[in-house]
Every structure is written in C-alpha cells, then in structure tokens.
Amino acid sequence: MSFEMSLGRGHQYAVERGWVAVVDDDASVRISLARLLRSERMVAETFATACEFLLANALDPPACLILDVHLGTQSGFTLQEQLVRTHPELPIIFITAHDELSPEELTRRAGPDGYLLKPFDGDDLVAMVRRRSRLGASSY
C-alpha cells in the first residue's frame, strides 16, 4: 500500500510502509499530534474513537499507535486488549492527562517506555514512535 503526503511547495512522495495512528477523543490533540508527526515526515491518521480506528484499519495496521487512555466513555486499555489478540506486535504509546493511574499501573499496562503524561514534549513523542515502531526517519 502506498500513501502520498504533501511536503509543501507541491512536492509529494510515497511511503511504502509505516504509518502512525492517533486515537484521542480531543480534536485539538488529534490535530496537534498529526501536525507534529507530519512535520517529522511521518504519515499520520487520526481517529476520535476506538471503533473508528478498528473499522478503518482492520486490514492495514499502523506501524505504531498513539492511544489516549481515556476516550470519553471508552478506555484505551480496552482497545489495547482487543489489539493484543489481533495484532500482538503493534507498538502502542499511551498518552494521558489524568493522574488517577499511578506510574506503576501505567508501566504495568504500557511498559516502561510506553506512555507519556500530558503535557509532554513533542520531541519525546517522536523519538518514542521511532524507537517503538522500529522505523527510523529514513523509513518515512
């Protein structure tokens, strides 16, 4: 599958593999993260709900998933449980603004390098995506 992405000034290029999904119920977060990832020459798609993500990506999973812990009435952990069954190799980076989960609980569910607390540094997220997806800058 090939994706096209505009790099400004009318230049376009195709990415043969690897894209990043962002699932967050907050539109401003989705827009900001998509802009950030695209500024780093990554192909990014955003989704407001877990269901929207699952319906759109059943056949072509992303190289990495950035997933909000709290998706309105849904939980990002519920989506994670579903994905473990269908795509166990899919790297997931959890993001959350809520401090009701302890760092220990987040680490247990997401791994020691699998979550960021909002607000976070964009460079940290980009580095995390590249590291967890095993796709470097040259892959995009």
CNS distance restraints for C-alpha pairs under 8 A (distance, minus, plus):
assign (resid   1 and name CA) (resid  16 and name CA) 6.24 0.50 0.50
assign (resid   1 and name CA) (resid  17 and name CA) 7.14 0.50 0.50
assign (resid   2 and name CA) (resid  14 and name CA) 5.93 0.50 0.50
assign (resid   2 and name CA) (resid  15 and name CA) 5.62 0.50 0.50
assign (resid   2 and name CA) (resid  16 and name CA) 4.98 0.50 0.50
assign (resid   2 and name CA) (resid  17 and name CA) 7.16 0.50 0.50
assign (resid   3 and name CA) (resid  14 and name CA) 5.43 0.50 0.50
assign (resid   3 and name CA) (resid  15 and name CA) 5.40 0.50 0.50
assign (resid   3 and name CA) (resid  16 and name CA) 7.00 0.50 0.50
assign (resid   3 and name CA) (resid  43 and name CA) 7.58 0.50 0.50
assign (resid   4 and name CA) (resid  12 and name CA) 6.42 0.50 0.50
assign (resid   4 and name CA) (resid  13 and name CA) 5.74 0.50 0.50
assign (resid   4 and name CA) (resid  14 and name CA) 4.78 0.50 0.50
assign (resid   4 and name CA) (resid  15 and name CA) 6.66 0.50 0.50
assign (resid   5 and name CA) (resid  12 and name CA) 5.65 0.50 0.50
assign (resid   5 and name CA) (resid  13 and name CA) 6.13 0.50 0.50
assign (resid   5 and name CA) (resid  14 and name CA) 6.87 0.50 0.50
assign (resid   5 and name CA) (resid  43 and name CA) 6.94 0.50 0.50
assign (resid   6 and name CA) (resid  10 and name CA) 6.68 0.50 0.50
assign (resid   6 and name CA) (resid  11 and name CA) 6.01 0.50 0.50
assign (resid   6 and name CA) (resid  12 and name CA) 4.76 0.50 0.50
assign (resid   6 and name CA) (resid  13 and name CA) 7.22 0.50 0.50
assign (resid   7 and name CA) (resid  11 and name CA) 5.51 0.50 0.50
assign (resid   7 and name CA) (resid  12 and name CA) 5.90 0.50 0.50
assign (resid   7 and name CA) (resid  13 and name CA) 7.96 0.50 0.50
assign (resid   7 and name CA) (resid  41 and name CA) 7.83 0.50 0.50
assign (resid   8 and name CA) (resid  12 and name CA) 7.94 0.50 0.50
assign (resid  15 and name CA) (resid  43 and name CA) 7.72 0.50 0.50
assign (resid  15 and name CA) (resid 139 and name CA) 7.75 0.50 0.50
assign (resid  15 and name CA) (resid 140 and name CA) 6.08 0.50 0.50
assign (resid  17 and name CA) (resid 139 and name CA) 7.57 0.50 0.50
assign (resid  17 and name CA) (resid 140 and name CA) 7.98 0.50 0.50
assign (resid  18 and name CA) (resid  43 and name CA) 7.44 0.50 0.50
assign (resid  18 and name CA) (resid  62 and name CA) 6.24 0.50 0.50
assign (resid  18 and name CA) (resid  63 and name CA) 4.90 0.50 0.50
assign (resid  18 and name CA) (resid 135 and name CA) 7.47 0.50 0.50
assign (resid  18 and name CA) (resid 139 and name CA) 7.40 0.50 0.50
assign (resid  18 and name CA) (resid 140 and name CA) 7.24 0.50 0.50
assign (resid  19 and name CA) (resid  42 and name CA) 6.62 0.50 0.50
assign (resid  19 and name CA) (resid  43 and name CA) 4.85 0.50 0.50
assign (resid  19 and name CA) (resid  44 and name CA) 5.78 0.50 0.50
assign (resid  19 and name CA) (resid  45 and name CA) 7.66 0.50 0.50
assign (resid  19 and name CA) (resid  62 and name CA) 5.13 0.50 0.50
assign (resid  19 and name CA) (resid  63 and name CA) 5.40 0.50 0.50
assign (resid  19 and name CA) (resid  64 and name CA) 7.01 0.50 0.50
assign (resid  20 and name CA) (resid  42 and name CA) 7.23 0.50 0.50
assign (resid  20 and name CA) (resid  43 and name CA) 6.15 0.50 0.50
assign (resid  20 and name CA) (resid  44 and name CA) 4.77 0.50 0.50
assign (resid  20 and name CA) (resid  45 and name CA) 6.44 0.50 0.50
assign (resid  20 and name CA) (resid  62 and name CA) 5.40 0.50 0.50
assign (resid  20 and name CA) (resid  63 and name CA) 5.83 0.50 0.50
assign (resid  20 and name CA) (resid  64 and name CA) 5.05 0.50 0.50
assign (resid  20 and name CA) (resid  65 and name CA) 5.89 0.50 0.50
assign (resid  20 and name CA) (resid  66 and name CA) 7.47 0.50 0.50
assign (resid  21 and name CA) (resid  44 and name CA) 5.77 0.50 0.50
assign (resid  21 and name CA) (resid  45 and name CA) 5.05 0.50 0.50
assign (resid  21 and name CA) (resid  46 and name CA) 5.75 0.50 0.50
assign (resid  21 and name CA) (resid  47 and name CA) 7.52 0.50 0.50
assign (resid  21 and name CA) (resid  62 and name CA) 6.07 0.50 0.50
assign (resid  21 and name CA) (resid  64 and name CA) 6.44 0.50 0.50
assign (resid  21 and name CA) (resid  65 and name CA) 4.83 0.50 0.50
assign (resid  21 and name CA) (resid  66 and name CA) 6.07 0.50 0.50
assign (resid  22 and name CA) (resid  30 and name CA) 6.53 0.50 0.50
assign (resid  22 and name CA) (resid  33 and name CA) 7.47 0.50 0.50
assign (resid  22 and name CA) (resid  34 and name CA) 7.51 0.50 0.50
assign (resid  22 and name CA) (resid  44 and name CA) 7.30 0.50 0.50
assign (resid  22 and name CA) (resid  45 and name CA) 6.29 0.50 0.50
assign (resid  22 and name CA) (resid  46 and name CA) 4.67 0.50 0.50
assign (resid  22 and name CA) (resid  47 and name CA) 6.13 0.50 0.50
assign (resid  22 and name CA) (resid  65 and name CA) 6.00 0.50 0.50
assign (resid  22 and name CA) (resid  66 and name CA) 4.72 0.50 0.50
assign (resid  22 and name CA) (resid  67 and name CA) 6.04 0.50 0.50
assign (resid  23 and name CA) (resid  30 and name CA) 7.29 0.50 0.50
assign (resid  23 and name CA) (resid  46 and name CA) 5.93 0.50 0.50
assign (resid  23 and name CA) (resid  47 and name CA) 4.76 0.50 0.50
assign (resid  23 and name CA) (resid  48 and name CA) 5.73 0.50 0.50
assign (resid  23 and name CA) (resid  49 and name CA) 6.31 0.50 0.50
assign (resid  23 and name CA) (resid  50 and name CA) 6.79 0.50 0.50
assign (resid  23 and name CA) (resid  53 and name CA) 7.11 0.50 0.50
assign (resid  23 and name CA) (resid  65 and name CA) 7.58 0.50 0.50
assign (resid  23 and name CA) (resid  66 and name CA) 6.26 0.50 0.50
assign (resid  23 and name CA) (resid  67 and name CA) 4.96 0.50 0.50
assign (resid  23 and name CA) (resid  68 and name CA) 6.23 0.50 0.50
assign (resid  24 and name CA) (resid  29 and name CA) 6.92 0.50 0.50
assign (resid  24 and name CA) (resid  30 and name CA) 6.15 0.50 0.50
assign (resid  24 and name CA) (resid  46 and name CA) 7.81 0.50 0.50
assign (resid  24 and name CA) (resid  47 and name CA) 6.55 0.50 0.50
assign (resid  24 and name CA) (resid  48 and name CA) 5.29 0.50 0.50
assign (resid  24 and name CA) (resid  49 and name CA) 6.73 0.50 0.50
assign (resid  24 and name CA) (resid  67 and name CA) 6.36 0.50 0.50
assign (resid  24 and name CA) (resid  68 and name CA) 5.16 0.50 0.50
assign (resid  24 and name CA) (resid  70 and name CA) 7.92 0.50 0.50
assign (resid  24 and name CA) (resid  71 and name CA) 6.15 0.50 0.50
assign (resid  25 and name CA) (resid  30 and name CA) 7.85 0.50 0.50
assign (resid  25 and name CA) (resid  47 and name CA) 7.76 0.50 0.50
assign (resid  25 and name CA) (resid  48 and name CA) 4.61 0.50 0.50
assign (resid  25 and name CA) (resid  49 and name CA) 6.22 0.50 0.50
assign (resid  25 and name CA) (resid  68 and name CA) 7.77 0.50 0.50
assign (resid  25 and name CA) (resid  70 and name CA) 7.96 0.50 0.50
assign (resid  25 and name CA) (resid  71 and name CA) 5.25 0.50 0.50
assign (resid  25 and name CA) (resid  72 and name CA) 6.37 0.50 0.50
assign (resid  26 and name CA) (resid  30 and name CA) 6.45 0.50 0.50
assign (resid  26 and name CA) (resid  48 and name CA) 7.22 0.50 0.50
assign (resid  27 and name CA) (resid  31 and name CA) 6.15 0.50 0.50
assign (resid  27 and name CA) (resid  48 and name CA) 7.30 0.50 0.50
assign (resid  28 and name CA) (resid  32 and name CA) 6.06 0.50 0.50
assign (resid  29 and name CA) (resid  33 and name CA) 5.99 0.50 0.50
assign (resid  30 and name CA) (resid  34 and name CA) 6.03 0.50 0.50
assign (resid  30 and name CA) (resid  46 and name CA) 5.98 0.50 0.50
assign (resid  30 and name CA) (resid  47 and name CA) 7.55 0.50 0.50
assign (resid  30 and name CA) (resid  48 and name CA) 7.89 0.50 0.50
assign (resid  31 and name CA) (resid  35 and name CA) 6.18 0.50 0.50
assign (resid  31 and name CA) (resid  46 and name CA) 7.86 0.50 0.50
assign (resid  32 and name CA) (resid  36 and name CA) 6.16 0.50 0.50
assign (resid  33 and name CA) (resid  37 and name CA) 6.10 0.50 0.50
assign (resid  34 and name CA) (resid  38 and name CA) 6.01 0.50 0.50
assign (resid  34 and name CA) (resid  44 and name CA) 5.62 0.50 0.50
assign (resid  34 and name CA) (resid  45 and name CA) 6.87 0.50 0.50
assign (resid  34 and name CA) (resid  46 and name CA) 6.97 0.50 0.50
assign (resid  35 and name CA) (resid  39 and name CA) 5.98 0.50 0.50
assign (resid  36 and name CA) (resid  40 and name CA) 6.61 0.50 0.50
assign (resid  36 and name CA) (resid 122 and name CA) 7.06 0.50 0.50
assign (resid  37 and name CA) (resid  41 and name CA) 6.66 0.50 0.50
assign (resid  37 and name CA) (resid  42 and name CA) 5.32 0.50 0.50
assign (resid  37 and name CA) (resid  43 and name CA) 7.14 0.50 0.50
assign (resid  37 and name CA) (resid  44 and name CA) 6.37 0.50 0.50
assign (resid  37 and name CA) (resid 126 and name CA) 6.96 0.50 0.50
assign (resid  38 and name CA) (resid  42 and name CA) 4.86 0.50 0.50
assign (resid  38 and name CA) (resid  43 and name CA) 6.03 0.50 0.50
assign (resid  38 and name CA) (resid  44 and name CA) 6.45 0.50 0.50
assign (resid  40 and name CA) (resid 126 and name CA) 7.78 0.50 0.50
assign (resid  40 and name CA) (resid 137 and name CA) 7.77 0.50 0.50
assign (resid  41 and name CA) (resid 137 and name CA) 7.57 0.50 0.50
assign (resid  41 and name CA) (resid 140 and name CA) 5.79 0.50 0.50
assign (resid  42 and name CA) (resid 140 and name CA) 5.35 0.50 0.50
assign (resid  43 and name CA) (resid 140 and name CA) 7.26 0.50 0.50
assign (resid  47 and name CA) (resid  52 and name CA) 6.08 0.50 0.50
assign (resid  47 and name CA) (resid  53 and name CA) 5.67 0.50 0.50
assign (resid  48 and name CA) (resid  52 and name CA) 6.80 0.50 0.50
assign (resid  48 and name CA) (resid  53 and name CA) 7.83 0.50 0.50
assign (resid  48 and name CA) (resid  71 and name CA) 7.94 0.50 0.50
assign (resid  49 and name CA) (resid  53 and name CA) 6.43 0.50 0.50
assign (resid  49 and name CA) (resid  71 and name CA) 6.65 0.50 0.50
assign (resid  50 and name CA) (resid  54 and name CA) 6.19 0.50 0.50
assign (resid  50 and name CA) (resid  71 and name CA) 7.79 0.50 0.50
assign (resid  50 and name CA) (resid  74 and name CA) 7.78 0.50 0.50
assign (resid  50 and name CA) (resid  76 and name CA) 7.53 0.50 0.50
assign (resid  50 and name CA) (resid  79 and name CA) 6.29 0.50 0.50
assign (resid  51 and name CA) (resid  55 and name CA) 6.10 0.50 0.50
assign (resid  52 and name CA) (resid  56 and name CA) 6.19 0.50 0.50
assign (resid  53 and name CA) (resid  57 and name CA) 6.05 0.50 0.50
assign (resid  54 and name CA) (resid  58 and name CA) 5.77 0.50 0.50
assign (resid  57 and name CA) (resid  61 and name CA) 5.48 0.50 0.50
assign (resid  57 and name CA) (resid  62 and name CA) 7.77 0.50 0.50
assign (resid  61 and name CA) (resid  87 and name CA) 7.89 0.50 0.50
assign (resid  61 and name CA) (resid  90 and name CA) 7.82 0.50 0.50
assign (resid  62 and name CA) (resid  90 and name CA) 7.55 0.50 0.50
assign (resid  63 and name CA) (resid  90 and name CA) 6.78 0.50 0.50
assign (resid  63 and name CA) (resid  91 and name CA) 7.18 0.50 0.50
assign (resid  63 and name CA) (resid 133 and name CA) 5.55 0.50 0.50
assign (resid  63 and name CA) (resid 135 and name CA) 7.84 0.50 0.50
assign (resid  64 and name CA) (resid  90 and name CA) 6.27 0.50 0.50
assign (resid  64 and name CA) (resid  91 and name CA) 5.07 0.50 0.50
assign (resid  64 and name CA) (resid  92 and name CA) 6.01 0.50 0.50
assign (resid  64 and name CA) (resid  93 and name CA) 7.66 0.50 0.50
assign (resid  64 and name CA) (resid 129 and name CA) 6.55 0.50 0.50
assign (resid  64 and name CA) (resid 132 and name CA) 7.30 0.50 0.50
assign (resid  64 and name CA) (resid 133 and name CA) 5.43 0.50 0.50
assign (resid  65 and name CA) (resid  90 and name CA) 7.36 0.50 0.50
assign (resid  65 and name CA) (resid  91 and name CA) 6.26 0.50 0.50
assign (resid  65 and name CA) (resid  92 and name CA) 4.75 0.50 0.50
assign (resid  65 and name CA) (resid  93 and name CA) 6.15 0.50 0.50
assign (resid  66 and name CA) (resid  92 and name CA) 5.88 0.50 0.50
assign (resid  66 and name CA) (resid  93 and name CA) 4.78 0.50 0.50
assign (resid  66 and name CA) (resid  94 and name CA) 5.92 0.50 0.50
assign (resid  66 and name CA) (resid  95 and name CA) 7.07 0.50 0.50
assign (resid  67 and name CA) (resid  76 and name CA) 6.18 0.50 0.50
assign (resid  67 and name CA) (resid  92 and name CA) 6.76 0.50 0.50
assign (resid  67 and name CA) (resid  93 and name CA) 6.03 0.50 0.50
assign (resid  67 and name CA) (resid  94 and name CA) 4.82 0.50 0.50
assign (resid  67 and name CA) (resid  95 and name CA) 6.04 0.50 0.50
assign (resid  68 and name CA) (resid  76 and name CA) 5.80 0.50 0.50
assign (resid  68 and name CA) (resid  94 and name CA) 5.60 0.50 0.50
assign (resid  68 and name CA) (resid  95 and name CA) 4.80 0.50 0.50
assign (resid  68 and name CA) (resid  96 and name CA) 5.71 0.50 0.50
assign (resid  69 and name CA) (resid  75 and name CA) 5.76 0.50 0.50
assign (resid  69 and name CA) (resid  76 and name CA) 4.39 0.50 0.50
assign (resid  69 and name CA) (resid  77 and name CA) 6.48 0.50 0.50
assign (resid  69 and name CA) (resid  94 and name CA) 6.13 0.50 0.50
assign (resid  69 and name CA) (resid  95 and name CA) 6.13 0.50 0.50
assign (resid  69 and name CA) (resid  96 and name CA) 5.53 0.50 0.50
assign (resid  70 and name CA) (resid  74 and name CA) 6.43 0.50 0.50
assign (resid  70 and name CA) (resid  75 and name CA) 5.11 0.50 0.50
assign (resid  70 and name CA) (resid  76 and name CA) 5.97 0.50 0.50
assign (resid  70 and name CA) (resid  96 and name CA) 7.07 0.50 0.50
assign (resid  71 and name CA) (resid  75 and name CA) 5.58 0.50 0.50
assign (resid  71 and name CA) (resid  76 and name CA) 6.43 0.50 0.50
assign (resid  74 and name CA) (resid  78 and name CA) 7.43 0.50 0.50
assign (resid  75 and name CA) (resid  79 and name CA) 6.94 0.50 0.50
assign (resid  76 and name CA) (resid  80 and name CA) 6.23 0.50 0.50
assign (resid  76 and name CA) (resid  94 and name CA) 7.81 0.50 0.50
assign (resid  77 and name CA) (resid  81 and name CA) 6.21 0.50 0.50
assign (resid  77 and name CA) (resid 109 and name CA) 7.81 0.50 0.50
assign (resid  78 and name CA) (resid  82 and name CA) 6.54 0.50 0.50
assign (resid  79 and name CA) (resid  83 and name CA) 6.19 0.50 0.50
assign (resid  80 and name CA) (resid  84 and name CA) 6.10 0.50 0.50
assign (resid  80 and name CA) (resid  92 and name CA) 7.83 0.50 0.50
assign (resid  81 and name CA) (resid  85 and name CA) 6.94 0.50 0.50
assign (resid  82 and name CA) (resid  86 and name CA) 6.74 0.50 0.50
assign (resid  83 and name CA) (resid  87 and name CA) 5.19 0.50 0.50
assign (resid  83 and name CA) (resid  88 and name CA) 6.38 0.50 0.50
assign (resid  83 and name CA) (resid  90 and name CA) 7.67 0.50 0.50
assign (resid  84 and name CA) (resid  88 and name CA) 4.22 0.50 0.50
assign (resid  84 and name CA) (resid  89 and name CA) 7.66 0.50 0.50
assign (resid  84 and name CA) (resid  90 and name CA) 7.85 0.50 0.50
assign (resid  90 and name CA) (resid 133 and name CA) 7.99 0.50 0.50
assign (resid  91 and name CA) (resid 132 and name CA) 5.94 0.50 0.50
assign (resid  91 and name CA) (resid 133 and name CA) 6.07 0.50 0.50
assign (resid  92 and name CA) (resid 110 and name CA) 7.47 0.50 0.50
assign (resid  92 and name CA) (resid 114 and name CA) 6.65 0.50 0.50
assign (resid  92 and name CA) (resid 132 and name CA) 7.99 0.50 0.50
assign (resid  93 and name CA) (resid 110 and name CA) 7.21 0.50 0.50
assign (resid  93 and name CA) (resid 114 and name CA) 4.75 0.50 0.50
assign (resid  93 and name CA) (resid 115 and name CA) 5.20 0.50 0.50
assign (resid  93 and name CA) (resid 116 and name CA) 7.53 0.50 0.50
assign (resid  93 and name CA) (resid 128 and name CA) 7.85 0.50 0.50
assign (resid  93 and name CA) (resid 129 and name CA) 7.62 0.50 0.50
assign (resid  94 and name CA) (resid 110 and name CA) 6.80 0.50 0.50
assign (resid  94 and name CA) (resid 114 and name CA) 6.09 0.50 0.50
assign (resid  94 and name CA) (resid 115 and name CA) 4.37 0.50 0.50
assign (resid  94 and name CA) (resid 116 and name CA) 6.35 0.50 0.50
assign (resid  95 and name CA) (resid 115 and name CA) 5.55 0.50 0.50
assign (resid  95 and name CA) (resid 116 and name CA) 4.92 0.50 0.50
assign (resid  95 and name CA) (resid 117 and name CA) 5.78 0.50 0.50
assign (resid  95 and name CA) (resid 118 and name CA) 6.66 0.50 0.50
assign (resid  96 and name CA) (resid 115 and name CA) 7.88 0.50 0.50
assign (resid  96 and name CA) (resid 116 and name CA) 6.68 0.50 0.50
assign (resid  96 and name CA) (resid 117 and name CA) 5.16 0.50 0.50
assign (resid  96 and name CA) (resid 118 and name CA) 5.64 0.50 0.50
assign (resid  97 and name CA) (resid 117 and name CA) 5.77 0.50 0.50
assign (resid  97 and name CA) (resid 118 and name CA) 4.65 0.50 0.50
assign (resid  97 and name CA) (resid 119 and name CA) 7.07 0.50 0.50
assign (resid  98 and name CA) (resid 117 and name CA) 7.87 0.50 0.50
assign (resid 101 and name CA) (resid 105 and name CA) 6.03 0.50 0.50
assign (resid 101 and name CA) (resid 106 and name CA) 6.46 0.50 0.50
assign (resid 102 and name CA) (resid 106 and name CA) 6.32 0.50 0.50
assign (resid 103 and name CA) (resid 107 and name CA) 5.98 0.50 0.50
assign (resid 104 and name CA) (resid 108 and name CA) 6.09 0.50 0.50
assign (resid 105 and name CA) (resid 109 and name CA) 6.25 0.50 0.50
assign (resid 106 and name CA) (resid 110 and name CA) 5.68 0.50 0.50
assign (resid 106 and name CA) (resid 111 and name CA) 7.26 0.50 0.50
assign (resid 106 and name CA) (resid 115 and name CA) 7.12 0.50 0.50
assign (resid 107 and name CA) (resid 111 and name CA) 4.50 0.50 0.50
assign (resid 107 and name CA) (resid 112 and name CA) 4.93 0.50 0.50
assign (resid 107 and name CA) (resid 113 and name CA) 7.78 0.50 0.50
assign (resid 107 and name CA) (resid 114 and name CA) 7.27 0.50 0.50
assign (resid 107 and name CA) (resid 115 and name CA) 7.65 0.50 0.50
assign (resid 108 and name CA) (resid 112 and name CA) 7.73 0.50 0.50
assign (resid 110 and name CA) (resid 114 and name CA) 4.77 0.50 0.50
assign (resid 110 and name CA) (resid 115 and name CA) 6.27 0.50 0.50
assign (resid 111 and name CA) (resid 115 and name CA) 7.58 0.50 0.50
assign (resid 113 and name CA) (resid 128 and name CA) 7.63 0.50 0.50
assign (resid 116 and name CA) (resid 120 and name CA) 6.51 0.50 0.50
assign (resid 116 and name CA) (resid 125 and name CA) 7.71 0.50 0.50
assign (resid 120 and name CA) (resid 124 and name CA) 7.34 0.50 0.50
assign (resid 120 and name CA) (resid 125 and name CA) 7.64 0.50 0.50
assign (resid 121 and name CA) (resid 125 and name CA) 6.72 0.50 0.50
assign (resid 122 and name CA) (resid 126 and name CA) 6.26 0.50 0.50
assign (resid 123 and name CA) (resid 127 and name CA) 6.10 0.50 0.50
assign (resid 124 and name CA) (resid 128 and name CA) 6.07 0.50 0.50
assign (resid 125 and name CA) (resid 129 and name CA) 6.13 0.50 0.50
assign (resid 126 and name CA) (resid 130 and name CA) 6.25 0.50 0.50
assign (resid 127 and name CA) (resid 131 and name CA) 6.03 0.50 0.50
assign (resid 128 and name CA) (resid 132 and name CA) 5.86 0.50 0.50
assign (resid 129 and name CA) (resid 133 and name CA) 5.75 0.50 0.50
assign (resid 129 and name CA) (resid 135 and name CA) 7.99 0.50 0.50
assign (resid 130 and name CA) (resid 134 and name CA) 5.78 0.50 0.50
assign (resid 130 and name CA) (resid 135 and name CA) 5.19 0.50 0.50
assign (resid 130 and name CA) (resid 136 and name CA) 5.35 0.50 0.50
assign (resid 130 and name CA) (resid 137 and name CA) 7.36 0.50 0.50
assign (resid 131 and name CA) (resid 135 and name CA) 6.99 0.50 0.50
assign (resid 131 and name CA) (resid 136 and name CA) 7.47 0.50 0.50
assign (resid 135 and name CA) (resid 139 and name CA) 5.70 0.50 0.50
assign (resid 135 and name CA) (resid 140 and name CA) 7.83 0.50 0.50
assign (resid 136 and name CA) (resid 140 and name CA) 7.47 0.50 0.50
